[in-house]
Amino acid sequence: MSDSYWFRTGEATVFSSEGQGTDAMPEILIGDVKGPAGHAFANLMGQTAGHTRMFAIRATNQQVRPATIMVPKVTIKSSAYVNLLGGPVQSAVADAVIDSVADGVIPRLQANELCIVAMIWIDPSCAENPDLDRKDLYRTNYEAMKLAISRAMSNSPSIDELIANRHKIFHEMYDPETGESQW
C-alpha cells in the first residue's frame, strides 16, 4: 500500500435547486484501513443518540468498496430525517463511491485496502418539507461526494492555490471586512 493514501481529506459543496434547501457539503477522510483513517472508521462503529451512523450501501446486501461510513453533522431528531439519510443520501454517497472506483479516481486494486469516513449534512428543514425534491437531494449529495473524493485523491486544492487565493476568495458565510454573514 502506498503511503500516498495514508490520510487524505476532501470536501465539496453543491447547491440545491431553487427553494429546496438540499445543499450537500460532505467532508471526507480516505485512507488505509490499517492506518489512522482505519482507526477513525472503527471508532465510529458505535452509535450515539441523535447521530446514527451507517455504511454506504447501494442496495440491500450491496455495501460499497472502499467501505464508507456516513456520519451526520446534524443531530437527528426525527424518523423523517433518518429516512432521508438512509434513503436518497445513502444511495447518492454509495453511487458516488463506486463510480469513483469505476472512473479510476480511487484505484480499483486498492478498494479493499481503503476506507472512507464521510461527514454528511442535511438541512433539518428537509425532513419537514412535504414538497422536498428527493431527486435533488440525491443529485447534490452524489455530485458533492464525487467532487470531495476527487479532491481528496488529488490533494486539491494545492497549497499553491490556497496561498494564491488567500486574499481573493472569502468564506461564503463570513465577510472579513464587516464580520457579518454574506448570506
Solvent accessible surface area in square Angstrom, and as a share of the most:
residue,aa,sasa,rsa
1,M,103,0.46
2,S,49,0.31
3,D,119,0.62
4,S,52,0.33
5,Y,41,0.16
6,W,105,0.37
7,F,112,0.47
8,R,27,0.10
9,T,81,0.47
10,G,9,0.09
11,E,84,0.38
12,A,0,0.00
13,T,55,0.32
14,V,21,0.12
15,F,109,0.45
16,S,27,0.18
17,S,50,0.32
18,E,171,0.77
19,G,71,0.68
20,Q,35,0.16
21,G,26,0.25
22,T,1,0.00
23,D,26,0.14
24,A,0,0.00
25,M,53,0.24
26,P,2,0.01
27,E,70,0.31
28,I,8,0.04
29,L,24,0.12
30,I,0,0.00
31,G,0,0.00
32,D,6,0.03
33,V,60,0.34
34,K,152,0.64
35,G,2,0.02
36,P,54,0.34
37,A,0,0.00
38,G,10,0.09
39,H,119,0.53
40,A,34,0.26
41,F,23,0.09
42,A,62,0.48
43,N,124,0.64
44,L,37,0.19
45,M,98,0.44
46,G,43,0.41
47,Q,108,0.48
48,T,72,0.42
49,A,104,0.81
50,G,23,0.22
51,H,49,0.22
52,T,50,0.29
53,R,38,0.14
54,M,38,0.17
55,F,66,0.27
56,A,0,0.00
57,I,56,0.29
58,R,117,0.43
59,A,55,0.43
60,T,111,0.64
61,N,138,0.71
62,Q,99,0.44
63,Q,62,0.28
64,V,4,0.02
65,R,111,0.41
66,P,0,0.00
67,A,18,0.14
68,T,0,0.00
69,I,4,0.02
70,M,0,0.00
71,V,19,0.11
72,P,4,0.03
73,K,70,0.30
74,V,29,0.16
75,T,63,0.37
76,I,20,0.10
77,K,177,0.75
78,S,50,0.32
79,S,85,0.55
80,A,41,0.32
81,Y,7,0.03
82,V,52,0.30
83,N,90,0.46
84,L,8,0.04
85,L,1,0.00
86,G,33,0.31
87,G,24,0.24
88,P,14,0.09
89,V,0,0.00
90,Q,19,0.08
91,S,37,0.24
92,A,0,0.00
93,V,1,0.00
94,A,0,0.00
95,D,21,0.11
96,A,0,0.00
97,V,0,0.00
98,I,60,0.30
99,D,48,0.25
100,S,1,0.00
101,V,16,0.09
102,A,80,0.62
103,D,91,0.47
104,G,54,0.52
105,V,52,0.30
106,I,0,0.00
107,P,38,0.24
108,R,188,0.69
109,L,170,0.85
110,Q,36,0.16
111,A,11,0.08
112,N,106,0.54
113,E,67,0.30
114,L,1,0.01
115,C,3,0.02
116,I,0,0.00
117,V,13,0.08
118,A,0,0.00
119,M,81,0.36
120,I,3,0.01
121,W,60,0.21
122,I,1,0.01
123,D,36,0.18
124,P,63,0.40
125,S,60,0.39
126,C,3,0.02
127,A,21,0.16
128,E,141,0.63
129,N,46,0.23
130,P,129,0.81
131,D,116,0.60
132,L,24,0.12
133,D,56,0.29
134,R,120,0.44
135,K,170,0.72
136,D,6,0.03
137,L,1,0.00
138,Y,68,0.26
139,R,84,0.31
140,T,0,0.00
141,N,2,0.01
142,Y,48,0.18
143,E,72,0.32
144,A,0,0.00
145,M,1,0.00
146,K,49,0.21
147,L,66,0.33
148,A,0,0.00
149,I,0,0.00
150,S,44,0.29
151,R,70,0.25
152,A,0,0.00
153,M,21,0.09
154,S,74,0.47
155,N,89,0.46
156,S,44,0.28
157,P,54,0.34
158,S,53,0.34
159,I,119,0.60
160,D,106,0.55
161,E,84,0.38
162,L,91,0.45
163,I,119,0.60
164,A,60,0.46
165,N,39,0.20
166,R,147,0.54
167,H,139,0.62
168,K,149,0.63
169,I,112,0.57
170,F,89,0.37
171,H,118,0.53
172,E,91,0.41
173,M,102,0.46
174,Y,107,0.41
175,D,37,0.19
176,P,62,0.39
177,E,162,0.73
178,T,89,0.52
179,G,40,0.39
180,E,112,0.50
181,S,61,0.39
182,Q,90,0.40
183,W,167,0.58
